[in-house]
Amino acid sequence: IEDGALIEKGACSVSIIHGELTPDRAKAMSGRRNTPYEAGQKYSAAAISLVFHSRSPLVPTFRADVRFFEISGDGVWFGGGADLTP
């Protein structure tokens, strides 16, 4: 989105990936739980990012990110946030 009456610039980005946990990643993620993850476990991840810059200097920039992470059959994480920046 660009050069609109309200939005000077705006963008949306989507990422979707999948793969297998490396030994280092499995070890790092296991510190948060009692049962450790194992290298080779399959995972999927998705994210969407939004940013909108208003044409008016009196309206703040809006930014948001939402993320989803799943380890096949063994855990799901969802997070993200949004903010207004002057």
N, C-alpha and C positions, 0 to 999 in steps of 0.2 A: 504494500500500500504506500503510495507516495503522492505528494502534492494535492491532498484533498482540502476541503474547506475547514474541516475540524482537525484531521490528522495530517501532520506534515510528513511523517514517516512511520511506518509500522511493519512488523515482520513476525512471522511464525515459522518455527523450525521444529521438525519432527525427526526423531532418531529411533530406530528399532534395530537391536542387535541380539545375537545369541552366540553361544559357544560353550566351552568347557572351562571350569575353574582351573587355574594354574596352581601349583603347590604353594606359591607365595600368597596368592589371593585367598585360597582356602584357609591358610593359616591365619591371615589377617582378619578374616571374617569370623573365624571360630572363637576369637577372644570375647565375643558378645553372647556366647551361649554355652550350655553344658555339654551338648553333643557336638563334636567338631565336624565341620564340613570336610569333604575329601577332595583331593585333586581329581579332576576328571568328571566331577558332577556337572551336569548340563545346566545352563542358566539362560534366561531371557531377560532383556531389559528394554524399556521404552521411555522416552522423554518427549515432552513438548515444552517449548519456550516461546513466550510472547513478549513483545515490546512495542509500545505505542508512544510516539513523541507528538504532543499536541502542537498545533500551529501557534496557539496563544502562550506567551511566556507566563501567564497567570495560572495555567493548568499544568499539574505535574506530569512527569513521564510515568507510565504504568509499565511494570515488568512483572512477569510471572513464569514460574517453572514448576512442572509437575513430573515426577519420576516414579517408575514402577520397576521393581526388580524381583524376579522369581527364580528360585533354585528348584529344579524339576522334582516335584513330590516332596520338598523338604523346606519350604519357607517362602514367604512373600513379604516384601517391603514396599511401602508406598509413602511418598513424601513430596515436599516441595514448599513453595511459598509465593507470596506476591507482595509488592510494595509500590508506593508512590514516592517518586524522587523529585524534589523541587528543581 
